[in-house]
């Protein structure tokens, strides 16, 4: 039985996977496939369709550097515009024909003798690839449901924000939103005018700063269209401004005191009621959790139909949420805006490398780690985009993705030029890199700011964030550092016939 073989297999058709596919095409590499579990592309921007969904990074930076969009309608683009942007990019660069939809990966196994990855997809379909680029992400893809006793037996409708049930009506109903993070701060203002009663169950008050939001009209569109350099200059200005936040995150948290005072003044001005303001006042250093930007969240909490509850949820009984103080609240709908598995996240499929060793098992023992968030010792020719310790607390993830994409492209070029079959990061290089990474992380606001966040695993290890400026990461990944890798020459192959379809 012939099995299809490709030079490169990309897993995931979100921002990272599409960016990788486009760059391969631009380099003249056409022998690749993109495996996507869903029936359409877009990743998190396909899945997160909750009311009010938008990016919290300005759109002119949260986009590919090689494909500026002069037609964003708002500074912070809504979900539907970002998804439409990705759809246009896939069509413009002719990568849609490379995507296999409904092809969720079940396992990857490296064949040491043949120097090839065997990929098993849904339905038992199999194919082989010399190189695998995993662009499915670790964070913000696996919903995290709260461990509330009785939630699974709730008498009404309950769903995670990233799996929003649009068939469930909210008008005039009693809705409880569990969580006050980045999703909740968008959902609450969007649904507050529609529901009969809104109960926001808050465990920790977030830091909220005013959002410099504004519409971008036709005159700006015409300017950016006619003078692309003007949009590039705006992108650069946004980038520089956001990098200043990193100073207070990774250099000295005291730098953020000015922003903390601004946030407290914003809270005082927005919430006159002292009792409610006390509930909404954070007790940790600004930046320890993700800073939230909103102009309408605090006003929404003061609507006559809104209530902020800070008592811990004890359980769900029938159609009631019961809190630790014994209070019972009747609700029709529970929205879990409780984020995603991140610090303790695993890939959605098993990866088996040399000597039959499982990446999931290793990460379960040691915590997720990689070299430059991209490669792991024992797993040749396996690259990750947005792997461990590449997430940001202050800027655009697209910038990090493009840095890693350039690194992978250079690795492929060096493999071709040197005539090597496999590249594998040396264990000592990976361990040195991560030891230094954790040293830097220990001094950051995320580890010293007095909060419990999704950035940190249950064992107390930050496996999520990049502890530096984004330009530092760009410098580290601008060239593939082959000295950190062991290589193998290509062995004589048997059975090199490639079929045209997966068997």
C-alpha positions in Angstrom: 0.0 0.0 0.0 1.5 3.3 -1.1 1.5 6.1 1.5 1.6 9.7 0.5 4.9 11.4 1.4 5.6 15.1 1.7 8.6 17.2 2.4 6.8 19.2 5.0 3.6 18.6 7.0 2.1 21.6 8.8 -0.4 20.9 11.6 -3.0 23.6 12.0 -4.5 26.3 9.8 -4.6 29.3 12.1 -2.4 32.3 12.0 0.9 30.3 12.5 0.1 27.5 10.1 -1.1 29.8 7.3 1.9 32.0 7.8 4.2 29.0 7.5 2.4 27.8 4.4 2.6 31.2 2.7 6.3 31.6 3.4 7.0 28.1 2.0 5.2 29.1 -1.2 7.1 32.3 -1.4 10.4 30.3 -1.1 9.3 28.1 -4.0 8.5 25.1 -1.8 5.3 23.5 -2.9 5.7 20.0 -1.5 3.8 20.4 1.7 0.4 19.7 3.2 -1.5 21.5 6.0 -3.6 19.3 8.3 -6.5 21.0 9.9 -8.9 19.3 12.4 -11.8 21.6 11.7 -13.9 22.1 8.6 -12.5 25.6 8.0 -9.4 27.7 8.7 -8.8 30.4 11.3 -7.7 28.6 14.6 -8.7 30.6 17.6 -10.4 33.3 15.4 -12.7 30.6 14.0 -13.5 29.1 17.4 -13.9 32.2 19.5 -17.2 33.7 18.2 -18.6 34.9 21.5 -20.4 38.3 21.7 -17.9 41.1 21.7 -14.9 39.0 20.5 -12.1 41.1 19.4 -8.3 41.3 19.5 -6.7 43.2 22.4 -3.7 44.1 20.3 -4.1 46.8 17.6 -4.9 45.2 14.3 -2.1 47.0 12.4 0.4 45.0 14.4 -1.7 41.9 14.8 -1.3 40.9 11.2 1.3 39.5 8.9 4.2 41.9 8.2 4.2 40.9 4.5 0.4 41.4 4.2 -0.8 44.7 5.7 -4.5 45.3 5.7 -5.4 49.0 4.9 -9.1 48.4 5.5 -9.3 47.5 9.3 -12.5 49.3 10.5 -11.3 49.6 14.1 -8.0 49.9 15.9 -8.8 46.7 17.8 -10.3 44.4 15.1 -13.4 42.3 15.8 -13.2 38.6 15.4 -15.1 38.5 12.1 -12.6 40.9 10.5 -9.6 38.9 11.6 -11.1 35.7 10.3 -12.0 37.4 7.0 -8.4 38.6 6.8 -7.0 35.1 7.2 -9.4 33.8 4.6 -8.2 36.5 2.1 -4.6 35.6 2.8 -5.2 31.9 2.2 -6.7 32.7 -1.2 -4.3 35.4 -2.2 -1.2 33.2 -1.6 -2.9 30.1 -3.0 -2.4 27.9 0.1 -6.0 26.7 0.5 -5.3 23.9 -2.0 -2.7 22.6 0.4 -5.1 22.3 3.4 -6.8 19.0 4.3 -9.8 19.9 6.4 -11.2 17.4 8.9 -7.8 15.9 9.2 -7.1 16.2 12.9 -3.8 14.5 13.8 -4.0 11.6 16.2 -0.3 10.7 16.4 3.2 11.4 15.1 5.8 8.6 15.1 9.4 9.1 14.0 10.9 6.2 12.0 14.6 6.3 12.8 15.6 3.8 10.1 13.8 5.6 7.4 14.2 9.2 8.8 10.6 10.1 8.3 7.6 11.0 10.4 4.5 8.8 10.1 1.3 10.8 10.7 -2.0 9.2 11.6 -5.0 11.4 11.1 -8.7 11.1 11.9 -10.3 8.0 10.4 -7.0 6.2 10.3 -5.6 8.1 7.3 -1.8 8.0 7.2 0.9 10.0 5.5 4.6 10.6 5.9 6.7 13.7 6.0 10.4 14.5 6.3 9.7 17.5 8.4 6.7 18.3 10.7 5.8 21.9 11.7 3.3 21.9 14.5 1.3 25.1 14.4 -1.6 24.0 16.5 -0.4 25.8 19.5 -0.3 25.0 23.2 -2.2 27.9 24.7 -5.6 29.3 23.9 -6.8 26.2 22.1 -7.9 23.8 24.9 -10.8 25.3 26.9 -10.4 25.1 30.7 -13.7 24.4 32.4 -13.9 25.2 36.1 -14.0 22.2 38.5 -17.4 23.2 40.0 -19.3 20.3 41.5 -22.6 19.8 39.7 -21.8 21.9 36.7 -22.1 19.0 34.3 -25.7 18.4 35.7 -26.8 22.0 35.4 -30.5 22.2 34.5 -30.0 25.1 32.0 -27.4 25.8 29.3 -23.7 25.8 30.1 -20.8 26.4 27.7 -17.3 27.7 27.5 -16.8 31.1 25.8 -14.8 29.5 23.0 -17.7 27.1 22.3 -20.4 29.7 22.4 -23.9 28.3 21.8 -25.4 30.9 19.5 -28.7 28.9 19.3 -29.2 29.6 23.0 -31.2 32.9 23.4 -30.1 35.3 26.1 -32.7 38.0 25.8 -34.4 38.6 29.2 -32.8 35.5 30.8 -30.7 35.1 33.9 -27.1 34.7 32.8 -24.0 33.9 35.0 -20.5 34.6 33.7 -17.8 32.7 35.5 -14.5 34.5 35.3 -13.2 38.0 34.8 -10.4 37.6 32.3 -9.8 38.7 28.7 -12.8 37.0 27.3 -15.2 38.0 30.1 -14.3 41.6 29.8 -15.6 41.6 26.2 -18.6 39.3 26.8 -20.0 41.2 29.8 -20.6 44.6 28.0 -21.9 42.8 24.9 -24.6 40.8 26.6 -25.5 43.1 29.6 -28.1 45.1 27.7 -29.8 42.0 26.4 -30.1 39.8 29.5 -32.7 40.0 32.3 -30.2 39.4 35.0 -26.4 39.3 34.8 -24.3 37.7 37.5 -20.5 38.0 37.2 -18.7 35.6 39.4 -15.3 37.0 40.1 -12.4 35.2 41.8 -9.8 37.8 41.3 -10.3 41.4 40.3 -8.3 42.3 37.1 -6.4 45.4 36.3 -8.3 47.4 33.8 -7.0 50.3 31.8 -8.9 52.5 29.3 -8.9 51.2 25.8 -7.7 53.7 23.1 -10.4 52.4 20.7 -11.6 54.3 17.7 -13.1 53.6 14.3 -10.8 53.8 11.2 -12.8 55.4 8.4 -12.5 55.6 4.6 -10.1 58.5 4.7 -7.6 56.4 6.6 -8.2 53.5 4.4 -7.4 55.6 1.3 -4.3 57.0 3.0 -2.9 53.5 3.8 -3.8 52.2 0.4 -2.1 55.0 -1.5 0.9 55.4 0.9 1.7 52.0 2.4 4.6 53.5 4.2 2.2 55.4 6.4 0.6 52.2 7.6 4.1 50.7 8.1 5.0 53.7 10.3 1.8 53.2 12.4 2.7 49.6 12.8 6.2 50.6 14.0 4.8 53.1 16.5 2.3 50.6 17.9 5.1 48.1 18.3 7.4 50.5 20.1 4.7 51.6 22.5 3.8 48.0 23.4 7.4 47.1 24.0 7.5 49.7 26.8 5.2 47.4 28.8 7.9 44.8 28.8 10.1 47.0 30.9 7.7 46.7 33.8 7.2 43.0 33.2 10.8 41.7 32.8 13.2 44.4 33.9 11.7 46.0 37.0 8.0 45.7 38.1 8.3 49.1 39.8 8.2 50.7 36.4 4.5 49.8 36.2 3.6 51.9 39.2 2.6 54.8 37.0 0.3 52.5 35.0 -1.1 51.1 38.2 -2.0 54.5 39.5 -3.6 55.3 36.2 -5.7 52.1 36.5 -6.8 53.0 40.0 -7.8 56.5 38.9 -9.7 55.0 36.0 -11.5 52.7 38.4 -12.3 55.5 40.9 -13.7 57.7 38.1 -15.7 54.8 36.5 -17.1 53.3 39.7 -18.5 55.9 42.2 -19.9 53.3 44.5 -17.2 52.5 47.2 -18.5 49.0 48.0 -18.4 47.9 44.3 -15.1 49.7 43.8 -13.6 47.7 46.6 -14.7 44.5 45.0 -13.1 45.6 41.7 -9.8 46.7 43.2 -6.9 44.3 42.4 -4.7 43.0 45.1 -1.7 42.0 43.0 0.9 43.9 41.1 -0.2 45.2 37.7 1.1 42.9 35.0 1.2 39.7 37.1 -2.0 38.7 35.2 -2.8 39.9 31.7 -3.7 43.7 31.7 -7.2 44.2 30.3 -8.2 47.2 28.2 -11.9 48.2 28.2 -14.0 51.3 28.3 -17.3 49.6 28.8 -16.7 46.7 31.2 -16.8 48.8 34.4 -20.0 50.6 33.3 -21.6 47.3 32.4 -21.1 46.0 36.0 -23.1 49.0 37.3 -26.2 48.4 35.3 -29.3 47.8 37.4 -29.5 44.2 36.1 -25.9 43.4 36.9 -24.3 41.9 40.1 -20.7 41.2 41.0 -20.2 38.1 43.2 -16.9 37.6 44.9 -17.8 34.6 47.1 -16.4 31.3 45.8 -18.7 29.0 43.9 -19.4 26.0 46.1 -21.5 24.0 43.7 -24.3 24.0 41.1 -27.6 22.4 42.2 -30.3 22.1 39.6 -30.7 25.6 38.2 -29.0 27.3 41.1 -25.4 28.5 41.7 -24.6 28.1 45.4 -21.7 30.1 46.8 -19.7 29.6 50.0 -21.8 32.0 52.0 -24.9 29.8 51.3 -26.5 32.2 48.9 -28.4 30.6 46.0 -28.9 32.3 42.6 -31.3 31.0 40.0 -29.7 31.1 36.5 -30.8 30.0 33.1 -27.4 30.1 31.3 -23.8 29.7 32.6 -21.0 31.1 30.5 -17.6 29.8 31.5 -15.1 32.5 30.6 -12.4 30.6 32.4 -9.7 30.7 29.8 -7.6 27.8 28.4 -5.2 25.1 29.4 -1.8 26.8 28.9 0.9 26.2 31.5 0.1 22.5 31.9 -1.1 22.1 28.3 -0.1 19.3 26.1 -0.4 18.9 22.4 -3.7 17.4 21.3 -1.9 14.4 19.9 1.0 12.2 20.9 4.4 12.7 19.4 6.8 9.7 19.6 10.4 10.4 18.8 13.6 8.5 19.1 13.6 5.2 21.0 9.8 5.3 21.2 9.9 8.2 23.7 6.7 10.2 24.1 6.8 14.0 24.2 3.6 14.0 26.3 5.2 11.7 28.9 8.3 13.9 29.0 6.4 17.1 29.5 4.1 15.5 32.1 7.3 14.6 34.1 9.4 17.8 33.5 6.9 20.4 32.4 6.7 21.7 28.8 10.0 23.0 27.5 11.7 23.4 24.1 14.6 25.2 22.5 13.5 28.6 21.4 10.0 27.3 21.9 10.6 25.4 18.6 12.5 22.2 18.9 12.9 19.4 21.4 15.9 17.0 21.9 14.9 13.5 20.9 12.5 14.6 18.2 14.3 15.2 14.9 12.8 17.4 12.2 10.0 18.4 14.5 9.4 22.1 14.8 6.8 24.0 16.9 5.4 27.4 16.3 4.1 29.2 19.5 5.6 26.4 21.6 6.6 26.7 25.3 7.7 30.1 26.6 6.8 32.0 23.5 3.5 33.6 24.6 3.5 37.3 25.3 1.9 39.4 28.0 2.3 42.7 26.1 2.5 42.5 22.3 1.5 40.7 19.2 1.9 37.0 18.9 2.1 37.3 15.2 5.5 38.9 15.6 6.7 35.8 17.5 5.2 33.5 15.0 7.0 35.2 12.1 10.2 35.0 14.0 9.9 31.3 14.4 8.7 30.8 10.8 11.9 32.5 9.6 13.9 30.2 11.9 12.3 27.1 10.4 12.7 28.3 6.9 16.4 28.9 7.5 16.7 25.4 9.0 15.1 23.9 5.9 17.5 25.8 3.7 20.5 24.7 5.6 19.3 21.1 5.5 19.1 21.3 1.7 22.4 23.0 1.3 24.3 20.6 3.6 22.5 17.6 2.3 21.5 16.4 5.8 18.4 14.3 6.5 17.7 15.2 10.1 18.3 18.1 12.5 17.9 17.5 16.3 18.6 20.1 19.0 21.2 18.8 21.4 19.9 18.1 24.9 22.6 20.2 26.5 21.7 23.2 24.3 18.1 22.9 25.2 18.8 22.6 28.9 21.2 25.6 29.0 18.6 27.7 27.1 15.8 26.7 29.5 17.9 27.1 32.7 18.6 30.7 31.6 15.0 31.2 30.7 13.8 30.2 34.1 16.4 32.4 35.8 15.0 35.4 33.9 11.4 34.4 34.6 12.0 34.2 38.3 12.6 38.0 38.4 9.6 39.0 36.3 6.3 40.4 37.6 4.6 37.1 36.6 6.5 35.3 39.3 6.8 38.1 41.9 3.6 40.0 41.5 1.5 38.1 44.1 -1.1 36.5 41.8 -2.0 33.0 40.6 -2.3 33.1 36.8 -2.7 30.7 33.9 0.9 31.6 33.0 2.2 29.3 35.8 1.8 25.5 36.0 0.6 23.8 39.2 4.2 22.9 40.0 5.1 26.6 40.0 6.9 26.7 36.7 6.2 29.3 34.0 6.1 27.3 30.8 4.1 29.9 28.9 5.7 33.3 28.6 8.8 34.8 26.9 10.7 36.7 29.6 12.0 39.5 27.5 11.5 42.0 24.7 10.1 40.6 21.4 13.1 42.1 19.5 15.4 39.9 21.6 13.5 36.8 20.4 13.7 38.1 16.8 17.5 38.4 17.2 17.7 34.8 18.6 15.8 33.4 15.7 17.0 35.5 12.8 19.3 32.7 11.7 19.2 28.9 12.3 22.0 28.2 14.8 23.1 24.8 13.4 25.8 24.4 16.1 23.1 23.7 18.6 21.9 20.8 16.6 23.1 17.2 15.8 22.6 16.2 12.2 22.4 13.0 10.2 23.1 12.3 6.5 20.5 10.9 4.3 20.4 7.1 4.3 19.6 5.0 1.2 15.9 4.9 0.9 13.7 2.0 0.0 10.2 2.4 -1.4 10.3 6.1 -2.3 7.2 6.1 -4.4 4.8 8.8 -3.5 1.1 8.4 -4.1 -1.3 11.3 -4.8 -3.8 10.5 -2.0 -3.7 9.4 1.6 -4.3 5.7 2.0 
